[in-house]
Amino acid sequence: WYQRRVREAVVSTQSTGSSGINAEYGYHGLKTSTLQDSDKTSLSLSEHLSYAAIAGFMTLTITNPIWVIKTRMVLQASGGSTMYRGLFDGLSQVAKTEGLRGLYSGYIPGIFGDFSWCYSSSYHY
């Protein structure tokens, strides 16, 4: 059941284009498809938390490499030596030298951030 919902959310985020890939569209896609498939008018707390976590993981997975390069570029600006000329140069250099592990450094702390956001937002529902 959840796998079908996740697939639908991924397809809905892909169809919106690169500017629409974020947690709101993933969450909104899951929520909309759930409410359309049932007679419910609102989601339960567990559905809110599950869908928010899924959308957060989708966003984290897509944006983590960009944040890695952004952080390194900010650090290089304060340090003096230039390692990357821009975002795409940084992405290609890290992919060549460090592979996926380099692009996704900091992913695990991001997961904890996603869990804490889901927990704190549960008080709104």
N, CA, C and O of each residue as an XYZ file, in Angstrom:
500
protein
N       0.820     -1.180      0.000
C       0.000      0.000      0.000
C       0.870      1.251      0.000
O       0.669      2.154     -0.813
N       1.853      1.305      0.928
C       2.725      2.472      0.978
C       3.621      2.556     -0.257
O       3.917      3.652     -0.734
N       4.057      1.403     -0.778
C       4.907      1.416     -1.962
C       4.187      2.051     -3.144
O       4.789      2.815     -3.898
N       2.906      1.741     -3.313
C       2.134      2.343     -4.397
C       2.038      3.854     -4.193
O       2.178      4.620     -5.147
N       1.802      4.278     -2.971
C       1.702      5.708     -2.677
C       3.031      6.426     -2.943
O       3.052      7.527     -3.493
N       4.132      5.791     -2.548
C       5.440      6.397     -2.782
C       5.700      6.518     -4.277
O       6.168      7.559     -4.740
N       5.404      5.468     -5.035
C       5.575      5.520     -6.491
C       4.762      6.653     -7.097
O       5.260      7.383     -7.954
N       3.516      6.807     -6.661
C       2.662      7.882     -7.169
C       3.240      9.241     -6.835
O       3.178     10.158     -7.654
N       3.801      9.386     -5.640
C       4.379     10.677     -5.244
C       5.630     10.986     -6.054
O       5.856     12.130     -6.451
N       6.445      9.958     -6.299
C       7.649     10.168     -7.092
C       7.282     10.576     -8.511
O       7.890     11.487     -9.074
N       6.293      9.909     -9.088
C       5.851     10.262    -10.431
C       5.292     11.673    -10.456
O       5.557     12.422    -11.397
N       4.524     12.050     -9.441
C       3.955     13.398     -9.423
C       5.038     14.451     -9.257
O       4.915     15.539     -9.820
N       6.102     14.163     -8.500
C       7.172     15.152     -8.360
C       7.991     15.237     -9.630
O       8.464     16.316     -9.987
N       8.169     14.108    -10.328
C       8.934     14.141    -11.570
C       8.178     14.896    -12.651
O       8.799     15.567    -13.475
N       6.873     14.805    -12.669
C       6.100     15.468    -13.711
C       6.035     16.980    -13.519
O       5.687     17.705    -14.451
N       6.367     17.466    -12.316
C       6.320     18.908    -12.079
C       7.591     19.604    -12.529
O       7.639     20.834    -12.552
N       8.620     18.851    -12.887
C       9.880     19.461    -13.296
C      10.811     19.651    -12.126
O      10.433     19.438    -10.974
N      12.031     20.054    -12.425
C      13.046     20.137    -11.377
C      12.707     21.173    -10.312
O      13.104     21.014     -9.158
N      11.983     22.227    -10.672
C      11.671     23.234     -9.666
C      10.614     22.754     -8.689
O      10.455     23.342     -7.620
N       9.884     21.694     -9.033
C       8.826     21.219     -8.164
C       9.221     20.060     -7.287
O       8.377     19.525     -6.568
N      10.477     19.651     -7.320
C      10.894     18.504     -6.527
C      11.266     18.986     -5.136
O      12.373     19.476     -4.912
N      10.344     18.846     -4.217
C      10.601     19.173     -2.820
C       9.621     18.429     -1.939
O       8.754     17.707     -2.431
N       9.757     18.602     -0.660
C       8.933     17.831      0.271
C       7.451     18.154      0.144
O       6.619     17.265      0.325
N       7.102     19.385     -0.159
C       5.695     19.753     -0.244
C       4.975     18.987     -1.344
O       3.869     18.492     -1.127
N       5.582     18.883     -2.514
C       4.931     18.166     -3.607
C       4.872     16.666     -3.333
O       3.873     16.024     -3.656
N       5.908     16.102     -2.751
C       5.876     14.684     -2.428
C       4.815     14.379     -1.394
O       4.058     13.419     -1.532
N       4.761     15.195     -0.361
C       3.758     15.023      0.679
C       2.362     15.253      0.111
O       1.441     14.476      0.364
N       2.218     16.316     -0.651
C       0.913     16.641     -1.223
C       0.432     15.531     -2.166
O      -0.755     15.204     -2.177
N       1.335     14.959     -2.948
C       0.957     13.868     -3.840
C       0.471     12.637     -3.082
O      -0.524     12.017     -3.455
N       1.185     12.293     -2.014
C       0.767     11.154     -1.189
C      -0.582     11.423     -0.528
O      -1.465     10.566     -0.523
N      -0.727     12.612      0.022
C      -1.960     12.959      0.723
C      -3.149     12.977     -0.238
O      -4.208     12.432      0.073
N      -2.979     13.589     -1.378
C      -4.063     13.686     -2.354
C      -4.495     12.314     -2.852
O      -5.689     12.027     -2.943
N      -3.519     11.466     -3.173
C      -3.884     10.138     -3.678
C      -4.570      9.292     -2.612
O      -5.454      8.496     -2.931
N      -4.175      9.452     -1.355
C      -4.828      8.710     -0.275
C      -6.271      9.163     -0.094
O      -7.177      8.340      0.033
N      -6.475     10.457     -0.083
C      -7.824     10.978      0.123
C      -8.740     10.697     -1.061
O      -9.945     10.527     -0.877
N      -8.189     10.644     -2.281
C      -9.004     10.337     -3.452
C      -9.412      8.862     -3.485
O     -10.489      8.522     -3.974
N      -8.544      7.987     -2.962
C      -8.820      6.551     -2.986
C      -9.727      6.088     -1.857
O     -10.100      4.916     -1.813
N     -10.087      6.977     -0.948
C     -10.921      6.575      0.182
C     -12.005      7.619      0.413
O     -12.040      8.663     -0.240
N     -12.871      7.318      1.340
C     -13.941      8.257      1.688
C     -13.537      9.209      2.808
O     -14.363      9.976      3.302
N     -12.267      9.162      3.209
C     -11.808      9.998      4.313
C     -11.686     11.451      3.868
O     -11.446     11.745      2.697
N     -11.855     12.340      4.823
C     -11.679     13.764      4.549
C     -10.358     14.290      5.086
O      -9.928     15.384      4.719
N      -9.707     13.511      5.963
C      -8.406     13.919      6.489
C      -7.570     12.681      6.780
O      -8.089     11.567      6.841
N      -6.281     12.888      6.956
C      -5.363     11.798      7.237
C      -5.227     11.579      8.737
O      -5.429     12.496      9.533
N      -4.886     10.370      9.103
C      -4.599     10.081     10.510
C      -3.205     10.608     10.854
O      -2.438     10.972      9.962
N      -2.887     10.648     12.124
C      -1.584     11.113     12.567
C      -0.470     10.257     11.981
O       0.542     10.786     11.520
N      -0.648      8.937     11.995
C       0.397      8.054     11.464
C       0.591      8.263      9.960
O       1.714      8.163      9.466
N      -0.483      8.549      9.232
C      -0.346      8.826      7.803
C       0.386     10.146      7.578
O       1.249     10.233      6.703
N       0.052     11.171      8.356
C       0.765     12.447      8.252
C       2.261     12.246      8.487
O       3.088     12.724      7.710
N       2.602     11.540      9.556
C       4.008     11.337      9.887
C       4.722     10.502      8.837
O       5.850     10.816      8.456
N       4.081      9.448      8.369
C       4.693      8.586      7.354
C       4.931      9.347      6.065
O       6.015      9.267      5.487
N       3.939     10.077      5.615
C       4.066     10.804      4.357
C       5.082     11.938      4.473
O       5.819     12.208      3.525
N       5.126     12.594      5.615
C       6.120     13.654      5.817
C       7.535     13.070      5.811
O       8.452     13.667      5.246
N       7.711     11.919      6.430
C       9.030     11.276      6.448
C       9.447     10.855      5.044
O      10.598     11.058      4.655
N       8.534     10.275      4.283
C       8.837      9.857      2.914
C       9.221     11.065      2.062
O      10.203     11.018      1.321
N       8.457     12.130      2.167
C       8.757     13.342      1.402
C      10.100     13.938      1.834
O      10.863     14.427      1.001
N      10.381     13.895      3.122
C      11.662     14.397      3.618
C      12.831     13.593      3.095
O      13.854     14.164      2.717
N      12.698     12.267      3.068
C      13.764     11.421      2.530
C      13.967     11.674      1.041
O      15.100     11.693      0.559
N      12.874     11.868      0.318
C      12.989     12.172     -1.115
C      13.762     13.476     -1.313
O      14.660     13.553     -2.151
N      13.410     14.481     -0.549
C      14.072     15.779     -0.665
C      15.539     15.682     -0.276
O      16.405     16.224     -0.963
N      15.819     14.993      0.824
C      17.193     14.831      1.283
C      18.037     14.118      0.235
O      19.172     14.518     -0.025
N      17.497     13.079     -0.361
C      18.232     12.309     -1.355
C      18.538     13.144     -2.591
O      19.614     13.015     -3.175
N      17.618     13.986     -2.989
C      17.820     14.803     -4.182
C      18.766     15.972     -3.912
O      19.596     16.302     -4.760
N      18.652     16.594     -2.759
C      19.393     17.835     -2.517
C      20.715     17.668     -1.781
O      21.505     18.612     -1.761
N      20.995     16.533     -1.184
C      22.215     16.381     -0.392
C      23.483     16.688     -1.189
O      24.340     17.406     -0.674
N      23.654     16.182     -2.423
C      24.874     16.532     -3.162
C      25.046     18.035     -3.377
O      26.169     18.538     -3.353
N      23.951     18.746     -3.584
C      24.028     20.195     -3.775
C      24.505     20.867     -2.492
O      25.334     21.775     -2.540
N      23.985     20.425     -1.344
C      24.398     21.001     -0.057
C      25.863     20.705      0.238
O      26.561     21.545      0.806
N      26.336     19.518     -0.142
C      27.748     19.177      0.078
C      28.640     20.156     -0.678
O      29.590     20.698     -0.114
N      28.337     20.381     -1.949
C      29.156     21.285     -2.760
C      29.026     22.719     -2.268
O      30.018     23.446     -2.209
N      27.812     23.133     -1.915
C      27.622     24.500     -1.400
C      28.467     24.731     -0.149
O      29.120     25.766     -0.018
N      28.453     23.771      0.759
C      29.229     23.899      1.990
C      30.720     23.979      1.688
O      31.429     24.801      2.269
N      31.195     23.137      0.789
C      32.618     23.162      0.444
C      33.004     24.467     -0.254
O      34.102     24.981     -0.041
N      32.116     24.999     -1.077
C      32.422     26.263     -1.749
C      32.462     27.427     -0.760
O      33.286     28.331     -0.900
N      31.583     27.409      0.231
C      31.613     28.447      1.260
C      32.909     28.348      2.060
O      33.530     29.365      2.369
N      33.312     27.135      2.393
C      34.550     26.951      3.147
C      35.764     27.349      2.320
O      36.724     27.897      2.862
N      35.740     27.081      1.011
C      36.880     27.454      0.172
C      36.976     28.977      0.043
O      38.076     29.518     -0.070
N      35.838     29.668      0.058
C      35.854     31.127     -0.035
C      36.515     31.747      1.193
O      37.199     32.764      1.084
N      36.313     31.140      2.351
C      36.914     31.694      3.568
C      38.360     31.234      3.740
O      39.130     31.861      4.468
N      38.729     30.145      3.072
C      40.078     29.602      3.227
C      41.097     30.142      2.252
O      42.295     30.077      2.527
N      40.663     30.677      1.113
C      41.604     31.265      0.176
C      41.855     30.439     -1.073
O      41.881     31.004     -2.167
N      42.044     29.118     -0.965
C      42.332     28.305     -2.149
C      41.023     27.906     -2.835
O      40.021     27.634     -2.173
N      41.049     27.875     -4.165
C      39.858     27.550     -4.935
C      39.904     26.094     -5.374
O      40.803     25.686     -6.108
N      38.925     25.314     -4.919
C      38.844     23.904     -5.309
C      37.840     23.705     -6.446
O      38.069     22.900     -7.348
N      36.726     24.443     -6.397
C      35.656     24.271     -7.379
C      35.325     25.619     -8.006
O      35.292     26.642     -7.322
N      35.080     25.610     -9.315
C      34.715     26.837    -10.018
C      33.224     27.116     -9.935
O      32.798     28.251    -10.152
N      32.430     26.110     -9.626
C      30.983     26.273     -9.541
C      30.339     24.965     -9.127
O      31.024     23.994     -8.808
N      29.011     24.948     -9.136
C      28.260     23.779     -8.687
C      28.553     22.543     -9.528
O      28.855     21.480     -8.986
N      28.466     22.675    -10.839
C      28.647     21.504    -11.702
C      30.089     21.009    -11.689
O      30.334     19.803    -11.743
N      31.038     21.931    -11.617
C      32.440     21.537    -11.493
C      32.653     20.787    -10.180
O      33.337     19.764    -10.149
N      32.066     21.299     -9.097
C      32.188     20.630     -7.803
C      31.558     19.251     -7.802
O      32.138     18.298     -7.283
N      30.358     19.144     -8.389
C      29.689     17.836     -8.457
C      30.529     16.829     -9.237
O      30.679     15.683     -8.812
N      31.077     17.252    -10.376
C      31.857     16.310    -11.188
C      33.164     15.938    -10.501
O      33.570     14.776    -10.542
N      33.833     16.906     -9.867
C      35.091     16.589     -9.180
C      34.882     15.651     -7.996
O      35.649     14.707     -7.807
N      33.857     15.906     -7.206
C      33.596     15.036     -6.054
C      33.180     13.649     -6.531
O      33.604     12.646     -5.956
N      32.359     13.579     -7.572
C      31.944     12.277     -8.103
C      33.141     11.488     -8.614
O      33.205     10.273     -8.425
N      34.090     12.163     -9.258
C      35.275     11.476     -9.784
C      36.219     11.030     -8.680
O      36.731      9.911     -8.712
N      36.450     11.900     -7.704
C      37.457     11.591     -6.689
C      36.913     10.808     -5.492
O      37.604      9.946     -4.948
N      35.675     11.107     -5.080
C      35.135     10.472     -3.875
C      33.953      9.546     -4.141
O      33.578      8.753     -3.277
N      33.368      9.643     -5.323
C      32.226      8.801     -5.663
C      30.958      9.229     -4.933
O      30.857     10.348     -4.432
N      29.997      8.317     -4.885
C      28.721      8.608     -4.226
C      28.878      8.884     -2.736
O      28.130      9.667     -2.152
N      29.851      8.236     -2.142
C      30.083      8.448     -0.709
C      30.406      9.916     -0.417
O      29.967     10.463      0.594
N      31.163     10.540     -1.294
C      31.485     11.946     -1.112
C      30.283     12.847     -1.328
O      30.089     13.817     -0.594
N      29.469     12.529     -2.339
C      28.288     13.342     -2.630
C      27.233     13.230     -1.533
O      26.459     14.161     -1.310
N      27.205     12.096     -0.858
C      26.201     11.888      0.184
C      26.791     11.926      1.591
O      26.212     11.367      2.522
N      27.941     12.583      1.748
C      28.459     12.764      3.107
C      27.504     13.699      3.849
O      27.065     14.712      3.305
N      27.196     13.357      5.065
C      26.234     14.125      5.843
C      24.803     13.658      5.676
O      23.884     14.282      6.208
N      24.597     12.576      4.950
C      23.238     12.075      4.707
C      22.604     11.536      5.998
O      21.430     11.793      6.268
N      23.369     10.801      6.781
C      22.834     10.208      8.020
C      22.379     11.294      9.008
O      21.285     11.170      9.558
N      23.163     12.346      9.257
C      22.638     13.412     10.115
C      21.377     14.056      9.537
O      20.499     14.487     10.285
N      21.291     14.122      8.213
C      20.081     14.656      7.587
C      18.864     13.809      7.870
O      17.758     14.332      8.014
N      19.055     12.503      7.951
C      17.944     11.601      8.280
C      17.445     11.894      9.694
O      16.239     11.918      9.939
N      18.378     12.117     10.623
C      17.960     12.457     11.986
C      17.210     13.784     12.010
O      16.257     13.946     12.772
N      17.632     14.724     11.188
C      16.918     15.988     11.084
C      15.514     15.790     10.547
O      14.579     16.461     10.984
N      15.362     14.875      9.603
C      14.049     14.574      9.049
C      13.142     13.974     10.116
O      11.972     14.344     10.220
N      13.679     13.045     10.912
C      12.883     12.444     11.979
C      12.466     13.477     13.018
O      11.332     13.459     13.495
N      13.379     14.375     13.368
C      13.038     15.369     14.389
C      11.987     16.334     13.862
O      11.131     16.787     14.622
N      12.037     16.660     12.558
C      11.027     17.541     11.985
C       9.659     16.858     11.999
O       8.656     17.486     12.337
N       9.616     15.573     11.634
C       8.346     14.841     11.637
C       7.774     14.765     13.047
O       6.568     14.910     13.247
N       8.648     14.535     14.016
C       8.185     14.441     15.401
C       7.631     15.787     15.880
O       6.564     15.841     16.492
N       8.357     16.866     15.602
C       7.919     18.163     16.099
C       6.673     18.638     15.370
O       5.854     19.347     15.955
N       6.512     18.259     14.095
C       5.331     18.713     13.358
C       4.085     17.888     13.701
O       2.975     18.255     13.316
N       4.263     16.786     14.416
C       3.112     15.954     14.767
C       2.179     16.659     15.742
O       1.018     16.270     15.875
N       2.669     17.687     16.424
C       1.808     18.418     17.351
C       0.797     19.289     16.640
O      -0.155     19.756     17.265
N       0.976     19.522     15.346
C       0.045     20.347     14.590
C      -1.204     19.579     14.170
O      -2.188     20.185     13.746
N      -1.175     18.269     14.282
C      -2.303     17.462     13.784
C      -2.994     16.758     14.871
O      -3.962     16.039     14.624
